[in-house]
Amino acid sequence: MRRQRKAKIVATLGPASSSKEMILALFEAGVDVFRFNFSHGTQEDHRKRHETVREVERLVGRPIAILADLQGPKLRIGTFQEDKVQIKAGSEFVFDRNPTPGDAKRVCLPHPELFGIMEPGHGISLDDGKVRMTVVSGTDAEIRAHVDTGGFLSNRKGLNVPDVVLPIPILTEKDRRDLEFALSLGVDWVALSFVQRPEDLIEARKIIAGRALLMTKLEKPSALDQLEAIVRDSDAVMVARGDLGVELPPEKVPGAQIRIIRTCRQYGKPTIVATQMLESMIGSPTPTRAEASDVATAIYEGTDAVMLSAESASGAYPVESVAMMNRIIAEVESDPLYSQMINAQQEIRQEMDSDAICLAMRSVSKGINATVNVTYTESGSTSLRTARGRPDAPILSITPYLQTARRLALAWGIHSTLLDHSIHDVNDMVNAACQTAYEEGFALPGDALTIVGGMPFGSCGTTNLLRTAVMPPSK
C-alpha cells in the first residue's frame, strides 16, 4: 500500500461515497485522509462512515486519518415574502432586526452582534459573493448599504463581512455538540472554521484535551493579520479558499495561499489546500486544464495535502477525481523543477536540538543516496520535523501508537507504520528500521538508509540520534 508520491490527498465523504465498497475504492485510488463535513449530514451518518473507514483500515492494514470539519458560526440573512427577490445595483438596501419577511429593499439580519459595529465603507457579501454591498451607515437598529453588485437573493443565504472582526464565539452550540461527538468516535483531526485570531483556538483546545489534533481553517482576512501566531498555535492549517475567496478579492487569494503554505512550512505545520480544486469533476469524468494546473500549483508551492469536497462527497465521479489528483501529484513530483522549487523554500526555524537533527537528516540522506529515511516517533513530532525539510527520499515513520500513525497520514512524505515490540538499544533500532523498510517496499539489500531516533528509547521529545545503515543481504 505504499504511495508513489509524497503530497497527500484528503477526500470528503458524503452521499456519493459512504459505502464500504466506495470508501475502499477511494483509498485504493489514493485517499490518505477522509473528511467528515459536519455542515452536512447527521451525527448518525458520520458514525456509520467512521465505522466503515475503520473497517477499511483493518482490511488494508494501513493507518487512515479521519478529519472532523466543524461548521462554525455561519452568518445568514432572514426570509423574504416571496422567498426570492432581485436586488438592483445602485439601490439602497437595509438590514434590520425586524423578523417580518423582507422584500427588495430590506431583510431581517438575525445576528444582533453585527449591529453597532458595521461602519461606512465596510463591505458586505451575500450568497458566496454573488451580491455585494458597501455600508453607508450603521446603528444598533439597522445597517444601510449601497448595492454595488446586484442579483437575486433567496431565503437564509449566507452573509460575509470581511472588514470586521466578529465579536462572536468561534464554537456554536452545534459545534460543541459535534465536537464532543467526533471526539467520542475517536477522530484524528478536528478542523475549526472561521478562526479570526489566536485566542479563538483556546476553547477548542480545552475541550479536545489532547484527544485529537487541531486544524485551523483560514477563511477570514483578519486571520491573515496574525498569521504567524495562529500557525504557531495550530497543529495544521487548511487554506479554505471558499469563504476566503469570498471575503478577499479573487486576485489576492493566490498570494495568500503561498504565504500561508510557506509560513506553515517554517513552523513545521502541515497544510491542506482546499476548495474547487477539481470542481468540474462533480459532473464530468475529466477536469478542466485550469483545475489540473491549480492542483499542480499547490504541489509546486509545497503543500502537504490537497483536498476534494463535493467532487468526492456528492459528485458523479468520486474515484475518478481521486485518481486524477493522484496522477497530477505524481507528475509534478517527478519534475526536476519541483525539487528545485522545494529546495529554494528552505527557510525553516530551528528552535530545538531535534530540529537540527531532523534537518541534518536531509543532507546526510542526499549525500549517501539513501532510498528511505526512517524516523522513530511516539508523539509524531520527529516525523513532522523531518517532513518539513522535504528530503528527496520518502519518510518511513515507525511508532508504537496507532493514534500517532493515523495523525501522520496527513503530512507530506510520511508513510506511517506500527512497531509491535520495544526498542532497547541502537542495534534494535537499526535492525527494526531495515526490516520494516524491506517489508514496506522502501529498500532492498544493499540500499542505504538514514535513521533518526531518540535516547533513552521510549521517551518523548528526545530526538538526538542520527544513524546511517546499509540494508543487509536477504536470507
VOGU-3710 file (C-alpha; in Angstrom, 3 decimals, decimal comma):
1> mrrqrkakiv> 0,000/0,000/0,000  2,975/2,323/-0,392  2,082/5,568/-2,176  4,351/6,520/-5,053  4,084/10,218/-4,139  4,698/12,456/-1,141  1,879/15,008/-1,057  -1,330/13,594/0,409  -4,966/13,501/-0,699  -7,926/14,417/1,522
11> atlgpasssk> -11,397/13,391/0,326  -14,757/14,409/1,782  -17,290/11,650/2,367  -20,959/12,198/1,614  -23,988/10,674/-0,099  -21,942/9,560/-3,110  -19,187/7,931/-1,091  -20,397/6,273/2,110  -20,482/2,579/1,256  -17,656/0,250/2,223
21> emilalfeag> -17,010/-0,553/-1,426  -16,716/3,126/-2,359  -14,507/4,063/0,607  -12,201/1,146/-0,190  -12,090/2,223/-3,837  -11,279/5,793/-2,806  -8,454/4,593/-0,564  -7,026/2,392/-3,296  -7,239/5,322/-5,724  -5,094/7,404/-3,373
31> vdvfrfnfsh> -7,001/8,876/-0,401  -4,903/9,283/2,764  -7,375/11,271/4,908  -11,172/11,127/4,943  -13,001/14,336/5,843  -16,365/14,379/7,618  -18,116/17,673/6,893  -20,328/18,479/9,894  -22,067/21,234/7,914  -23,974/18,399/6,230
41> gtqedhrkrh> -25,426/15,107/7,370  -26,455/13,838/10,789  -24,288/12,551/13,580  -25,583/9,072/12,799  -24,401/9,474/9,189  -20,930/10,345/10,452  -20,943/7,461/12,934  -21,626/4,957/10,171  -18,911/6,481/7,975  -16,430/6,352/10,844
51> etvreverlv> -17,152/2,662/11,415  -16,756/1,963/7,713  -13,445/3,812/7,406  -12,063/1,887/10,366  -13,281/-1,355/8,809  -11,465/-0,465/5,584  -8,380/0,474/7,621  -8,299/-3,005/9,172  -8,815/-4,555/5,753  -5,924/-2,737/4,037
61> grpiailadl> -3,583/-2,795/7,044  -2,537/0,838/6,771  -3,368/3,740/9,146  -6,000/6,121/7,738  -6,696/9,576/9,187  -10,178/10,975/9,815  -10,773/14,742/9,867  -13,901/16,180/11,534  -14,640/19,585/9,988  -16,893/21,722/12,208
71> qgpklrigtf> -19,406/24,084/10,614  -18,535/27,213/12,599  -20,556/30,406/13,096  -22,203/30,877/9,696  -23,972/34,215/9,229  -27,270/34,127/7,331  -29,970/36,638/6,426  -33,662/36,092/7,200  -36,513/35,287/4,816  -38,408/37,150/2,072
81> qedkvqikag> -42,149/37,484/1,493  -41,822/35,880/-1,935  -38,876/33,607/-0,992  -36,686/35,223/-3,667  -36,123/38,864/-4,661  -33,996/40,773/-7,146  -31,618/43,338/-5,669  -30,731/46,053/-8,175  -27,258/47,588/-8,431  -27,158/51,222/-7,337
91> sefvfdrnpt> -30,095/50,904/-4,959  -30,036/51,103/-1,165  -30,710/48,024/0,924  -31,419/47,793/4,652  -30,610/45,033/7,136  -32,663/45,340/10,319  -33,778/43,407/13,388  -37,435/43,150/12,351  -38,310/39,415/11,922  -41,009/40,242/9,352
101> pgdakrvclp> -40,195/38,667/5,949  -38,317/41,108/3,723  -38,569/42,445/0,179  -36,308/44,006/-2,446  -35,454/46,870/-0,067  -34,892/45,194/3,323  -34,442/41,925/5,169  -34,001/40,779/8,748  -30,437/40,096/9,897  -30,786/37,699/12,862
111> hpelfgimep> -27,307/38,441/14,232  -27,545/41,250/16,817  -23,758/41,240/17,270  -23,358/42,912/13,853  -25,421/45,977/14,715  -23,352/48,811/16,100  -20,026/47,548/14,722  -20,626/47,991/10,976  -19,252/51,322/9,778  -19,406/53,268/6,498
121> ghgislddgk> -17,103/51,719/3,921  -17,308/48,166/5,296  -18,110/45,541/2,685  -20,942/43,008/2,758  -21,006/39,894/0,543  -24,061/37,692/0,140  -24,591/34,257/-1,381  -20,858/33,492/-1,791  -20,147/36,938/-3,225  -22,834/36,944/-5,908
131> vrmtvvsgtd> -24,337/40,104/-4,369  -22,003/42,765/-2,938  -22,727/45,921/-0,952  -20,922/48,716/0,876  -22,173/50,006/4,230  -23,470/53,582/4,143  -24,466/53,851/7,817  -24,949/51,592/10,796  -26,777/51,858/14,098  -27,943/49,491/16,818
141> aeirahvdtg> -31,202/49,026/14,895  -30,260/48,848/11,206  -27,465/48,729/8,648  -27,934/50,691/5,416  -25,877/49,639/2,419  -25,321/50,652/-1,203  -25,725/47,751/-3,656  -22,521/47,502/-5,710  -23,321/44,245/-7,487  -26,948/43,258/-7,814
151> gflsnrkgln> -28,567/39,890/-8,260  -31,153/37,519/-6,869  -31,343/36,708/-3,153  -33,381/33,934/-1,583  -34,156/32,904/1,971  -31,360/32,441/4,523  -28,452/32,989/2,149  -25,010/33,335/3,698  -23,537/36,719/4,574  -19,856/37,664/4,894
161> vpdvvlpipi> -18,366/40,816/6,434  -14,640/40,728/5,554  -13,706/44,057/7,159  -14,905/43,238/10,677  -13,579/41,026/13,476  -16,819/39,466/14,654  -17,451/39,561/18,424  -18,896/36,053/18,454  -17,783/32,709/19,956  -15,852/30,568/17,498
171> ltekdrrdle> -17,790/27,479/18,615  -21,566/27,494/18,250  -23,774/25,201/20,323  -23,974/22,900/17,311  -20,183/22,885/17,037  -19,814/21,930/20,706  -22,203/19,012/20,303  -20,495/17,893/17,089  -17,041/18,257/18,632  -17,862/16,075/21,632
181> falslgvdwv> -19,476/13,537/19,319  -16,484/13,469/16,948  -14,080/13,056/19,852  -16,177/10,195/21,227  -15,776/8,438/17,885  -12,004/8,881/18,036  -11,336/11,156/15,055  -7,706/12,104/14,480  -8,059/15,756/13,440  -10,605/18,481/14,199
191> alsfvqrped> -10,902/21,471/11,829  -12,058/24,755/13,349  -13,923/27,100/10,982  -13,785/30,902/10,702  -10,818/31,453/13,021  -10,083/35,193/13,290  -7,333/35,366/15,934  -5,130/33,055/18,061  -7,479/33,398/21,039  -10,176/31,590/19,059
201> liearkiiag> -8,246/28,334/19,448  -8,218/28,318/23,243  -11,695/26,924/23,928  -11,394/24,184/21,302  -8,006/23,144/22,715  -9,514/22,914/26,181  -12,393/20,709/25,002  -10,217/18,485/22,817  -7,745/17,962/25,682  -5,257/16,030/23,566
211> rallmtklek> -7,802/13,586/22,153  -7,205/14,857/18,599  -5,035/17,387/16,781  -6,409/20,835/15,963  -6,516/22,186/12,421  -7,233/25,871/11,766  -9,229/26,788/8,672  -8,082/30,155/7,341  -11,194/31,777/5,872  -11,132/35,320/7,287
221> psaldqleai> -8,843/38,150/6,120  -8,436/39,185/9,768  -6,698/35,859/10,427  -4,001/36,742/7,896  -3,086/39,765/10,020  -1,991/37,387/12,793  -0,912/34,503/10,588  2,305/33,547/12,377  0,659/33,450/15,796  -2,255/31,364/14,504
231> vrdsdavmva> 0,060/28,924/12,717  2,223/28,612/15,813  -0,822/27,734/17,949  -2,282/25,240/15,432  -1,330/21,648/14,677  -2,159/22,106/10,990  -3,785/24,682/8,714  -6,304/24,487/5,889  -6,258/27,118/3,144  -10,066/27,233/2,915
241> rgdlgvelpp> -10,399/29,118/-0,331  -14,207/29,038/-0,360  -15,013/31,705/2,204  -11,510/33,200/1,936  -12,206/33,800/-1,747  -15,495/35,487/-0,885  -14,008/37,803/1,731  -10,801/38,585/-0,181  -10,709/39,909/-3,742  -10,071/36,878/-6,002
251> ekvpgaqiri> -6,735/38,270/-7,209  -5,412/38,236/-3,632  -6,203/34,576/-2,896  -3,192/33,013/-4,747  -0,747/35,235/-2,868  -2,437/34,443/0,444  -2,192/30,729/-0,369  1,553/30,924/-0,967  2,102/32,962/2,184  0,133/30,501/4,331
261> irtcrqygkp> 1,940/27,448/2,909  5,381/28,973/3,458  4,582/30,145/6,980  3,354/26,677/7,890  6,491/25,153/6,404  8,664/27,436/8,542  6,908/26,236/11,683  6,629/22,603/10,600  2,816/22,582/10,493  1,070/20,568/7,747
271> tivatqmles> -1,131/22,451/5,275  -4,120/21,468/3,158  -5,157/23,454/0,093  -8,919/23,108/-0,345  -11,989/24,187/-2,347  -12,838/23,901/-6,051  -9,667/22,015/-6,923  -11,386/19,715/-9,430  -14,866/21,243/-9,273  -15,913/20,370/-12,809
281> migsptptra> -15,448/16,678/-11,961  -18,603/16,866/-9,849  -20,363/16,200/-13,140  -17,578/15,426/-15,613  -15,114/12,489/-15,789  -12,251/14,879/-16,587  -11,198/18,221/-15,096  -10,546/21,468/-16,896  -6,938/22,282/-17,712  -7,128/25,200/-15,302
291> easdvataiy> -8,154/22,860/-12,462  -5,310/20,459/-13,199  -2,955/23,432/-13,140  -4,445/24,604/-9,822  -3,711/21,266/-8,147  -0,224/21,199/-9,643  0,492/24,747/-8,461  -0,365/23,833/-4,860  2,059/20,896/-5,057  4,836/23,047/-6,551
301> egtdavmlsa> 4,260/25,519/-3,701  4,989/22,768/-1,174  1,611/21,996/0,402  1,321/18,794/2,417  -2,081/17,843/1,035  -4,798/18,794/-1,434  -8,491/18,248/-0,798  -11,635/17,211/-2,622  -15,016/18,440/-1,353  -18,187/17,974/-3,408
311> esasgaypve> -16,145/16,094/-6,031  -15,944/13,077/-3,725  -18,897/13,763/-1,398  -21,723/14,197/-3,884  -20,233/14,125/-7,365  -20,773/11,573/-10,098  -17,062/10,648/-10,358  -15,537/10,400/-6,849  -12,997/7,664/-7,619  -12,002/9,287/-10,907
321> svammnriia> -11,471/12,605/-9,080  -9,094/10,982/-6,585  -7,261/9,098/-9,322  -6,835/12,313/-11,309  -5,476/14,149/-8,282  -3,108/11,248/-7,643  -1,764/11,419/-11,206  -1,303/15,185/-11,104  0,690/14,971/-7,854  2,874/12,146/-9,168
331> evesdplysq> 3,558/14,061/-12,380  4,593/17,222/-10,516  6,835/15,349/-8,098  8,662/13,660/-10,986  9,526/17,062/-12,468  13,121/18,160/-11,644  11,774/21,698/-11,270  9,701/20,521/-8,292  12,779/19,662/-6,228  14,395/22,950/-7,197
341> minaqqeirq> 11,367/24,927/-6,045  11,057/22,983/-2,795  14,763/23,403/-2,049  14,530/27,141/-2,714  11,990/27,389/0,116  14,425/26,199/2,796  13,591/28,931/5,287  12,961/26,853/8,378  13,045/27,880/12,018  15,269/25,819/14,323
351> emdsdaicla> 14,001/26,135/17,857  15,260/22,861/19,367  18,186/20,461/19,012  15,791/17,952/17,456  15,106/20,444/14,641  18,801/20,445/13,755  18,963/16,627/13,845  15,954/16,208/11,546  17,146/18,856/9,101  20,625/17,314/9,057
361> mrsvskgina> 18,985/14,036/8,076  18,035/15,577/4,745  21,639/16,433/3,864  23,011/13,092/5,047  20,305/11,209/3,176  21,149/13,007/-0,044  24,880/12,523/0,493  24,641/8,741/0,824  21,849/8,451/-1,779  19,506/6,861/0,761
371> tvnvtytesg> 16,381/5,168/-0,562  14,405/5,913/2,611  14,568/7,996/5,792  13,386/6,115/8,881  12,039/8,079/11,838  11,192/6,674/15,263  8,491/8,717/16,952  5,987/8,495/19,793  4,129/11,803/19,533  4,775/12,270/15,806
381> stslrtargr> 6,950/15,380/16,182  10,161/13,722/14,926  8,471/12,635/11,710  6,866/16,062/11,222  10,209/17,812/11,740  11,744/15,531/9,137  8,885/16,138/6,714  9,201/19,921/6,796  12,786/19,550/5,496  11,285/17,876/2,386
391> pdapilsitp> 14,001/15,217/1,901  14,343/13,598/-1,514  13,787/10,084/-0,165  10,438/9,114/1,393  9,951/9,070/5,176  9,150/5,760/6,854  7,712/6,678/10,247  7,757/3,976/12,922  5,648/4,420/16,060  4,205/2,163/18,781
401> ylqtarrlal> 0,921/4,105/18,775  -1,886/3,688/16,245  -3,223/7,153/17,090  0,113/8,741/16,133  0,342/6,706/12,936  -3,127/7,838/11,869  -2,454/11,513/12,572  0,720/11,442/10,475  -1,184/10,220/7,417  -1,868/13,896/6,646
411> awgihstlld> 1,764/15,005/6,481  3,945/15,270/3,369  6,134/12,285/2,511  5,316/10,228/5,610  4,431/6,544/5,386  3,281/5,508/8,859  3,806/2,065/10,343  3,287/0,469/13,745  6,040/-1,261/15,733  4,770/-4,243/17,686
421> hsihdvndmv> 7,766/-4,577/20,007  10,022/-2,360/22,118  13,371/-0,892/21,074  16,068/-1,416/23,687  19,291/-0,248/22,046  20,784/1,128/18,825  21,179/-2,330/17,282  17,469/-2,980/17,837  16,688/0,365/16,226  18,787/-0,329/13,109
431> naacqtayee> 17,512/-3,895/12,717  13,863/-2,854/13,058  14,393/0,008/10,595  15,927/-2,300/7,989  13,287/-4,984/8,447  10,386/-2,504/8,221  11,888/-0,729/5,200  12,140/-4,083/3,416  8,656/-5,273/4,367  7,033/-1,979/3,357
441> gfalpgdalt> 8,753/-1,920/-0,020  11,123/1,008/0,576  14,528/-0,694/0,437  16,276/-3,761/-0,956  19,502/-5,483/0,151  22,453/-3,142/-0,345  20,372/0,040/-0,221  21,398/2,862/2,122  19,055/4,428/4,642  19,163/7,096/7,331
451> ivggmpfgsc> 17,620/6,659/10,767  16,579/9,262/13,322  15,511/8,462/16,870  15,975/9,403/20,479  17,791/8,086/23,515  16,773/6,957/26,030  14,397/4,865/23,950  10,694/5,177/24,725  10,880/8,815/25,858  9,054/11,634/24,068
461> gttnllrtav> 10,936/14,727/22,945  14,406/13,156/22,892  15,290/13,205/19,182  19,081/13,245/19,427  20,376/10,378/17,307  21,137/10,220/13,578  22,464/6,998/12,059  23,100/5,595/8,615  22,787/1,943/7,669  23,004/-0,386/4,713
471> mppsk> 20,334/-2,993/4,146  21,759/-6,459/4,883  21,707/-9,266/2,312  18,427/-11,176/2,160  18,342/-14,518/3,885
//
